[in-house]
Amino acid sequence: MAPIGPSARYALFLLTLSFLFAAPAHAEAASPSPAHYRYTARFDVKRGTITASAIITLPAAGGQTAFVLGERFTLTRASTDCGAHIEIAPTPAPLPHLQRIAIRSGETVPTDCRVTIAYHGPIDEAGEKRASLSANRIELGIDTMWLPVRQDLGMAFTIDADISGLPSSLVVLSQGELARSGDRLRIRRETTDNDLVLVGAAGLKRSTAADVDFYTATPDDPLVATLRNNAFGAAAFYRNLFGAPQVGPVRMIIVPRGSGAGYARRGLVVMPTFRDAGAPTPPFDAASPARFVAHEFRHAWGATPDVGFANYWMSESVAEYFGLRYVEAVLGVAERDTMLKRKTEAAAKAGPLLGDTRPGGAALYQKGPLLLFALEARIGRPALDRILIRPDPPITTEAFLVRLAEVAGPIAATAFRAKLADPLWRPD
């Protein structure tokens, strides 16, 4: 079984998002006063609309902060309590059909600035084939641009949310402390993240193991049962390597959709059923769900690298490397090597992982893990573990190379940098 990709419109955007979420543990320590949202919203499921207000407290700063929100929403208020000027205009970035709400101050603001953005409108863009909210499922995140977020998608925030109008049939999950009463969900999240995800479905049932809460409406489905077993297995695997998750227990939710990507946030993993309602369970092997789950759990478990072309591989390639190590642990070296062999042809045409442009998916998911296993073969797994498995794993390429030089010598670090930048590299 191979994971089914997202729609063409969101494929590149979701690839970018995967580098932004599950912010590093030390990010909170570096920012003692992160941005904070006080958010209220009411859904009208029959009409497919939302009425919402976000009061965003920004730390003392000056200059400009720009938020983006779906262009389909009508703004009813955009104001600040710190005298900053607001400019509103359409923008094509980071996705089409957005509006930009720029907060401008000519000088440093000495105190926290509260920005209020109130709006209403349709939950989904016109023509969306799968509703984000219905009586059967909910799945809202940053890719739908239903919540105002900073335009570079890089602002981590805490949140207190009060959301109503949720169908009573839905079990709705997010991160943080959750309190549900009737159609109302209250969320208190004191750990930072760049997104607010609302995800769930009718009839979700919970099963638990150490460090995992697993939710599905179809626990007896063979594929879902395999995903659950690997969630429990991956949690034990990562606790053995890294200790407890930064945000735990990790909540893993299986949502009823036949297509689209799985993804992770800090302490949260979301995956589809890989089949439409009423369709039979698709054929699958043992290794693909194991790798897929372990890859996403690596993101949800702990730190993700800083954003930047030079650091993208440190997120996706490293997560794929550990996903394959999990396959090795539960299914054996031969199965891991079979999966690595499948990556070889795509890796040869993937292009560089370092350069002036964003690395492509083949470079990140095929070439990157092959490079890491080749490095492991050269310097030994214990040496590579001294770089990657530690309380402060490297989150940039430069930090990785510095530690590689410390562990294996400067020649090894120079050679590995060259391979990261080599568009034609392939394993021997």
C-alpha positions, 0 to 999 in steps of 0.5 A: 500500500502506498499513501494516496497523494493530496490534490494537485492544488495542495500538493506543493503547499502541503509539502511546505507545511510538513516542514513547518509543524511540530516546532522544535522543543527549544522554540518555546524557551527561545520565545517566552511570550509566544503569540496567543489566540483567543478564538471563538467560532460558530459553525452552521453545518446546513448552510456550510458557514462559519462566523468567527473572531480571533483576538491575537496577542502579539509580543511587543514588536515593531514593523509589520506582521501580515496575516492571511485568510481565505478570500471567501470570508467577509471581514467584519472587523480588523483592528488593533489596540496598539495604534498600528495601521491595518491594510487589507488586500488580495494576495496569491501567496502562499495559496491563491484566493487569499486576503492579506491583513497587514498590521503596520506600525512605524515604530517599536510597540513597547507592549503586547499588541492585540489584533482582532480579526472577525469574519464570516462566510463559507467554510469551504471554497466554491467547488470543493468536492469534499465538505470540511464539515458535515454530520459525518466528519470534520477536517479543518486545518491551515491548508483550508485557510479558515483561521487567520495565520501569519503569511509565512506560516511560521508563527507558533502560537498558543490558543484558547478556543470556544467553538460551537455548532458542531454536530452532536454526532461528531467526535472532534479532536485537536491538540491540547485540553479538550472539553465538549458539551453538546455542540460546543468544544473548548480547547486550551493549548499551552504548547505552541504550534503553527496551526489549529486542527479540528478533525474527527468523525461520527462514531470514533472509538478510542483505544490506548497504549503507552503514549498513544490515543488512537481513534477510529470508527472502524476498529475491525477493518484490517487496514485500520487495525494494522495502522493502530498496531503500528501506531502503538509499535512506533510509539514504543520505538520512539520512546526507546530512542528519544524518551517521552513525546514532547506533546503526549499522548500522541493522538492519532485519528483515522478520518473517513476519506478515500484520498488525500494525505496523512499528516502530523502536527505536534502530538497529533497524527491524521490518516485517511481510511484509504477507501470511500464509504462502502468500498472494500478494504484496499489491498496492502502489504505489511511494510507500507503502513508500518513505514507511513505511520512511523514517518508521521510519528517522527514528526509528531514526537518531537523537533522539526527543522527550521524552514529553509531550502537547506534544511528541508531534508532534515525534516522529511528525509530524516523522518523517512529514515526513521520510518524505515528503521522502524520497518527494520525493527518490526519486519526485518532488514530484508523488508527494509532493503526491499523498500530502499531498493524501490527508491533507487530509480527515483533517487537517481533523477531526483535532483539535489537536496541542497541548492538554490531551489526547493528540493522535490518530493523524490529528493526528500523521500527517496534520495534523502533516506538512501543518503542517510543509510549510505552514511550509516553504512560508512560511519556506523549506526552508533555514530549516526545515532550520536548525531540524530538521537539526543535531547537536542538533535540538529535542526539545520544542515549546518548543525548536522554537518558540524556534528558529523565532523565531530563524530566522523571527522571533517572529511566525512562531513565535506563528502556528505555535503557534496552528496547532498548537493549532487543532482546525480548521486545514487547509491553504489 
